[in-house]
Every structure is written in structure tokens, then in C-alpha cells.
């Protein structure tokens, strides 16, 4: 494996195999840690991967310690996402503190949200589409959509911050995030653990309920403002 695009491909292909519930790939070590509900033969794993990849079993002894270690690890992994949300909320509040306007505060938050999140996706434009298509229904059908998505976010962010064509930007937000949220919900219901691409591939974030809540907040804001505009 040579890049995060390779990592995303390996994770996607192995995650599609029956009885595999979680795949964590380490690019630096060229290793994959695979959790299964029952044993999957090595030949099935190998057959699922593109021909340029090979896979072999690594035998090691591990100790399993009870007491919520995995949950703590998940919360630690989500720390960047939580911090970014706190910063964005704080920035939106401070920008509108003196002359408070709820609509302007929401537009500022959404604009900053898209600008920041598109930045992280653009850090690895090659690897992001592969990770994104693992759960976004439209990106699975139209691969180019995955490449265009960071630029769509960047454009929406600029439109909200400049207060230009905000109604169109809100409609696109409902459409785009609505599709992604459906994919996130299906992934969570399937109980499969995959990487969330909301902050690109630079940060290894697990797909959790936090991703669903993040999208839902943005959807709620967009729908609320659309309703207010037409009532």
C-alpha cells in the first residue's frame, strides 16, 4: 500500500465480505486488523482484494482486557471532531454576539463548517473518494461525485459566508447531506465498523452515532431556514 487511497480500497473490499464486522488498516505497517463473527479463510480475503494486493496471516499473542477499553478508544478518536464542532459553534456565536441574529449565526456556522471540513478532505483528494464511497449511496453509483464532493462543500461554505444564493445553498445542503445521512444510517444499522471520511483521510475517525448527529444538525439548520424563508 502506498497511500490512503490504497487503505480505503482494502478496508472497503474486506468489509464487504460476510462475517467481517470491522477492518482497521495501518498504512505505515502495511497491516490489517480484521474482526469477524466467524472465521473467514485467507483465500476468501485474498480473492476480495484487487490483484495488486497480497495478504498473509500474522500470528501473534494478544491479551484482551475487559473494562470498556474499546469505548474509551472510540471517544479518544472522536476528540478532533468534537473540538472542531466546539470551535465552529464558538466562532459563530462570537461573530454575532453584539448584534444577535439566529439566522446569521446559523449561516456563519454552516459556512465555517463546510470550509473547515472541505479543507481536511482536500488534504488527501486521492484517498477521500475511496473512503467516502464506502457509505455514501451516490458516491457508490457515481465515482466522480466523490472527487467533486470537497469542492461542493467549499462552494457551499463560500455561499453561506457571503450570503449569496443562500436558498439554493440550503436546498443543495438538504439534498447532499440527506443522501449521506441515509448511507451513514445504513452503515450504523449494519453494525459494520468503517472509517468516517467527514474529516478526510488525514484523521482516522470511526463511523459512529456522532457522524449521524453531525449531519442531522446541519440538516435541521438547513430545513429550519428554508421553512422560515417560505413562511
N, C-alpha and C positions, 0 to 999 in steps of 0.2 A: 504494500500500500504506500502511495506516495503523497496523498493529500486527503483533506477532509471529504472530498467527493468520493474517494475510494471507501472511506469509513462509512459514509451514508449508504453506499451501494451494498456493502457487506451486511450492514445492520438490516437494511430493507429486505434483502433476499433471504437471510436466515430467519428473520422474524415472520416471514410468510409461511414457514414450514409448520405443519401441525404439531402440537405439543410443545412448541417453543414459546415461552412467555416473556423472555427478556434477553436482549443481546447488548452487551457493552463492549465496544471495540476500542482498544488502545493503539493509536497510530504509532506512537514512539516505540512501543514494544512489539508491534505487529501481532497482537494477541486479541482474541475474542473470548469473553466470558459469557457462556450461554446457560440460561436457566430453563429447565424442561420439566413438564409434568410427568413425562416418562421418557426413557432413553431413546434417543434418535441416533441411528447408526451413522458413522462417519461418512460412508458413501453417499447417504442422502444429503448430508450437509454439503459435501463436495459438489454433488450434481446440481444443487441450487445456486451455486456461485458461478459467475462468468468465468470463462476458460482461463483468463489471465491470473486468476487467484487459485492458490492451493491451500489446503487446510489439513492439519495433522493434530493429533491429540497430545496435550501436555499433561503429564502425570505429576500431581503434586498433592501434598497433605495439607489440609486446611482445618482450622478449628472454628467451630460455629459457636458463637457466644450469644446467648439469649438476653433479652432485656431491651429491645427497641433500638438496636444499633442502626438498622436499615432506615428506620423512620427519621432518626437524627441525621443520618447522612443525606436523606432526601431534603430535609429542611435546610441543611447547610448548602446544598446545591442550588436551592431556590433563593438564597440570600441576594445574589446580584439582581434578580427580578424584583424582589421586594424593595430593595434600596432604590432602584430606578423609579419604581412607582411612587415612592415617598418623595423623591426629588421632583418628579413631574407635578405631583399634587401641590407641593410646596411652592414651586415656581409659578403655577397657575394662580394660586392664592395671593402670592406677593405681587404679581403683575396687576391684580385687580383689587388690591386691598384698600387703597384710598378712595376709589370711586367704584364700589362693588356692583358688578353686573354678572348674574349667574350664567347667562348665555355666553358672554365674553370669556368668562373663566373656563367654561366647558370647551369652547372653541380653542382657547390657548392650550388647554391640557391635551386635547386631541391632536392639535398641530405639533406640539412638542413630542407627544407620544410617537407619532409617525416619523418625525425627523430622527429621533434617537434610535428607534427600532430599525429604521432603514439603514442607518449608519452601521450598525452591527451586522446586518445582513450583507452589506456591500463589502465588508472586510474580507469575506470569502465568497464572492459571487459564483465561483465554480462549484463549491461544495454545498451551498444553500439549496439549490433546486432539488438535489437528490434527497436531502433531509426533509424538505417541505412536501415532496410528493408522497412521502410515506403515510401522510394522514390527510392532506388536502385533496378532496374529491376532484376538483377542477384541474389541479396540477398533475394528477394521475392520468387524466384523459388528454390534456394539452400540455406537454412538457415545457413549451415556450412560456407558459404562464408563470412557471416557477422562476424563470430568468427575469421576467418582467415585473414580478411582484415587488421587489425592493424599490424599483423606480415608481411604481404605482403608489407605494407608501410615501415616498419622498414628495411626489407631486401633491398628494392629498394633504400632507403636512404643510406645504407651502401655501396651498389654497386656504386652509383654515387660518393660518397665521396672518395672511394678507387680507382675509375677509373677502376673497374673490370667488364667485361662483360657489358659495358655501352650500347651497341647496343641492347642487349636483354632487359636490364632495360628500355630503351626508348620504345621498342615495347610493353612491358607489361604496361608501363605508358599510352600509347595511347589506349590500349585495356581497361584497368581498368577505367581510367578517362573518356574515351569515353562513356562507359556504364553508369557510374554515372551521367555524364553530361546530357545524354538523360533523365534519371529519374528526375533530377533537373528541366530541361526544362518543362517536362510534369507537374510537381508539380506547377511550376510558372504559366503555362498556365491555369491550373485548378482553379487558384485563391484561393486554399486552403492554409491556414497558418499552417505549421507544424514546428517542431524543426529540425534545421540542425545538423547533427551528425559529421560535419567536425572536430570539436574540442571535440568529445566525448559527454558525458552527464554531465560533470562537469560544463560546462558553458552553459547557456540557450541562444543559438543563434537562431534567426528566420531564416527560409528559405527565402532568398531574392535574388535579382539580383546579390548581392555581391558573393554569393556562385557560381553562374554560371560564373561570371567573374574570380573568383579564379581558378576554374577548367579549364577555357578557356586559362588562362595564362600558366598553366602547360602544357596543350595540345599543345599550339602554340610553346612553347620551345622544347618539345619533337619532334614534327613534323619537326621543323626547323633543329634541329641537325641531325635527320635521313636523311633529304634531303641533307644536307651538306656532310654527310658521304658517300653518294652514287652518288654524282655529281662530 
